Amino acid sequence: MSPIANLQTVTLGPGGLVVPALGVGTWAWGDSLFWDYGKAYSDSDLSAAFDACLDAGLTLFDTAEIYGFGQSERLIGRFMQQRPQQAAQPPVVATKYFPLPWRFSKQSVADALAASLDRLQVASVALYQVHQPVSFLLSQKDLMQALAAEVKRGRIGAVGVSNYSATQMREAHGYLAEQGVPLAVNQVQYSLLHRKPETNGIIDTARELGVTILAYSPLAQGLLTGKYTPEADLKPAGARWLDPRFSQSGLTKLMPVIGALKEIGEKRDRTPAQVALNWLVAQGNVMPIPGAKNARQAAQNAGALGWQLTTDELEQLDQLTQRYC
């Protein structure tokens, strides 16, 4: 039996693609500015992570043209070529278009997509998202029309957005609906330490419209793994150490949450990270996309699925993190 058979699933938008309820974020794949690609981990580590994800049943890989200035897409394209095609669980690729100021025509959208497909070495992608809700010379209406045209052309399976507010999401949904195309996802920052989507209308609007939430930074860039504590005095690699939450005082404030994640995890032989990811899945209509820089992290992420937190445990974590709403 395929590992995917035992995992919870989520549907990307109304009547869309059904995938495991946990994806794989690949911002760190090829990015040496914010992350420490090329120093703390290599292409071979990432290739092993790619295979470990698929072996565990995690099939959706979320990338973007801007990640590593195209390097993330190139790596995924190479890894897909190197892996024998297995019909049971082929990789599902989601990438993103960045609305740069000089992209002022519908043709520029088509050209950006073509460049991403070339780096990925594929003819189409399952999901194509707008990275930021920025309008320079290309209006949101024209942008959504260009994306709808690519759905009809067959180069993208579904349209998504990223970092869109409730109002912006509703606007994009309306423009796509005029073209007979649903809005599949809105990718936003969402974790136990960043619960703003619950109070700013994004979650409610997404449910109303049938839009799936993709949760990026679901482990708060490592803070929810339990790896960082005031006593350990361990600094994260890359630019993350600039985040005041990683300071000793910042970590001290997080200890009640980390302690609860550890306590719940110990009862179930799960890690704090797996508990934190499971909490997000339990919210419904939410797909976390944690990163994985090696096979060990990939396998650990997959362990967030296949079990459920109790009502009491969910309530405990909810109460402890109310301040982050």
HUMO-V483223 format. One record per residue. RES is the residue in one letter. PHI is phi as a letter, one per 30 degrees, with the letter a starting at -180 (none if undefined). Layout:
[[RES,PHI] [RES,PHI]]
This chain:
[[M,none] [S,d] [P,e] [I,d] [A,d] [N,c] [L,c] [Q,d] [T,b] [V,b] [T,c] [L,d] [G,i] [P,d] [G,i] [G,d] [L,d] [V,c] [V,b] [P,e] [A,d] [L,b] [G,c] [V,b] [G,d] [T,b] [W,e] [A,d] [W,d] [G,j] [D,c] [S,c] [L,d] [F,d] [W,c] [D,b] [Y,e] [G,j] [K,c] [A,d] [Y,a] [S,b] [D,d] [S,d] [D,d] [L,d] [S,d] [A,d] [A,d] [F,e] [D,d] [A,d] [C,d] [L,d] [D,d] [A,d] [G,j] [L,d] [T,c] [L,c] [F,c] [D,c] [T,b] [A,a] [E,d] [I,d] [Y,d] [G,i] [F,h] [G,j] [Q,d] [S,d] [E,d] [R,d] [L,d] [I,d] [G,e] [R,d] [F,d] [M,d] [Q,d] [Q,d] [R,d] [P,e] [Q,d] [Q,c] [A,d] [A,d] [Q,b] [P,d] [P,d] [V,c] [V,c] [A,c] [T,b] [K,b] [Y,c] [F,c] [P,d] [L,d] [P,e] [W,d] [R,c] [F,c] [S,b] [K,d] [Q,d] [S,d] [V,d] [A,d] [D,d] [A,d] [L,d] [A,e] [A,d] [S,d] [L,d] [D,d] [R,d] [L,d] [Q,h] [V,b] [A,c] [S,a] [V,b] [A,d] [L,b] [Y,b] [Q,c] [V,d] [H,d] [Q,b] [P,d] [V,c] [S,c] [F,c] [L,c] [L,c] [S,d] [Q,d] [K,d] [D,d] [L,d] [M,d] [Q,d] [A,d] [L,d] [A,d] [A,d] [E,d] [V,d] [K,d] [R,d] [G,j] [R,d] [I,b] [G,d] [A,a] [V,c] [G,b] [V,b] [S,b] [N,i] [Y,d] [S,d] [A,e] [T,d] [Q,d] [M,d] [R,d] [E,d] [A,d] [H,e] [G,d] [Y,d] [L,d] [A,e] [E,d] [Q,c] [G,i] [V,b] [P,d] [L,d] [A,d] [V,b] [N,b] [Q,c] [V,b] [Q,d] [Y,a] [S,a] [L,e] [L,c] [H,a] [R,c] [K,e] [P,e] [E,d] [T,c] [N,c] [G,j] [I,d] [I,d] [D,d] [T,d] [A,d] [R,d] [E,d] [L,d] [G,i] [V,c] [T,d] [I,c] [L,c] [A,c] [Y,c] [S,h] [P,d] [L,c] [A,h] [Q,h] [G,j] [L,d] [L,c] [T,d] [G,i] [K,d] [Y,c] [T,b] [P,e] [E,d] [A,d] [D,h] [L,c] [K,c] [P,d] [A,d] [G,i] [A,d] [R,d] [W,d] [L,d] [D,d] [P,d] [R,d] [F,d] [S,d] [Q,e] [S,d] [G,d] [L,d] [T,d] [K,d] [L,d] [M,e] [P,e] [V,d] [I,d] [G,d] [A,d] [L,d] [K,d] [E,d] [I,d] [G,d] [E,d] [K,d] [R,c] [D,h] [R,b] [T,d] [P,e] [A,d] [Q,d] [V,d] [A,d] [L,d] [N,d] [W,d] [L,d] [V,e] [A,d] [Q,d] [G,i] [N,i] [V,b] [M,c] [P,d] [I,b] [P,d] [G,d] [A,a] [K,c] [N,a] [A,d] [R,d] [Q,d] [A,d] [A,d] [Q,d] [N,e] [A,d] [G,d] [A,d] [L,c] [G,j] [W,a] [Q,b] [L,d] [T,d] [T,e] [D,d] [E,d] [L,d] [E,d] [Q,d] [L,d] [D,d] [Q,d] [L,d] [T,c] [Q,e] [R,d] [Y,c] [C,d]]
